[in-house]
């Protein structure tokens, strides 16, 4: 599934059946896509990716859910609000 973060950045996470090599357990593909002018990008490439293990994916999912739950106190309608 590809998730649009903003107008320039998207994240894709999926199970890659072709990825596991013998002796390795990483089979979850995590990719970041970035568009827009190259001089203002965070990454040099249009897409940057790596593989993670099932355990790492579960840890990442757990931490994302914790952060989302905590952030609900400071956001409205999914938009970040700076409080001063």
C-alpha positions in Angstrom: 0.0 0.0 0.0 1.3 3.5 -0.9 0.5 6.2 1.6 0.7 9.9 0.5 2.4 11.9 3.2 2.3 15.3 1.3 2.4 16.5 -2.3 6.0 15.3 -2.7 6.4 12.3 -0.4 4.8 8.9 -0.4 5.6 5.7 1.6 5.0 2.2 0.5 5.1 -0.9 2.7 4.4 -4.4 1.4 5.3 -8.0 1.7 7.8 -8.8 -1.0 7.5 -12.5 -1.9 10.6 -12.3 -4.1 12.8 -10.5 -1.5 13.9 -13.2 1.0 17.3 -14.6 0.1 18.4 -17.8 1.7 19.7 -17.1 5.2 17.9 -13.8 5.5 14.6 -13.0 7.2 13.9 -9.6 5.8 10.9 -9.7 3.5 8.9 -6.5 4.2 9.7 -3.8 1.6 9.7 -0.2 2.9 10.0 2.4 0.2 9.9 6.2 0.3 9.1 8.1 -2.9 9.8 11.7 -3.4 8.9 14.0 -6.3 9.4 17.7 -6.8 12.4 19.9 -7.6 15.7 18.0 -6.9 17.3 21.0 -5.2 14.7 20.9 -2.4 14.4 17.2 -1.9 15.4 15.3 1.3 16.6 12.3 -0.7 18.7 12.3 -3.9 16.8 9.5 -5.6 13.2 9.4 -6.7 12.7 6.3 -4.5 14.7 5.0 -1.5 14.0 1.6 0.0 15.1 -1.2 2.2 13.9 -4.5 3.5 13.0 -5.2 7.2 12.1 -8.4 9.1 8.7 -9.3 10.4 9.8 -8.4 13.9 11.1 -5.0 12.8 7.8 -4.4 11.0 5.8 -5.3 14.1 8.0 -2.9 16.2 7.6 -0.1 13.7 3.8 -0.6 13.5 3.6 -0.6 17.3 5.6 2.6 17.7 3.6 4.3 14.9 0.3 3.4 16.7 1.7 4.7 20.0 2.8 8.0 18.3 -0.6 8.3 16.6 -2.5 7.8 19.8 -0.3 10.4 21.6 -0.6 12.9 18.8 -4.4 12.9 18.9 -4.0 15.3 21.8 -2.3 17.9 19.6 -4.0 17.5 16.2 -7.3 18.2 14.7 -8.7 16.6 11.6 -5.3 15.0 10.9 -3.6 18.4 10.6 -0.7 19.3 12.9 -1.3 22.4 15.0 1.5 24.2 16.7 0.6 25.3 20.2 2.3 28.3 21.8 
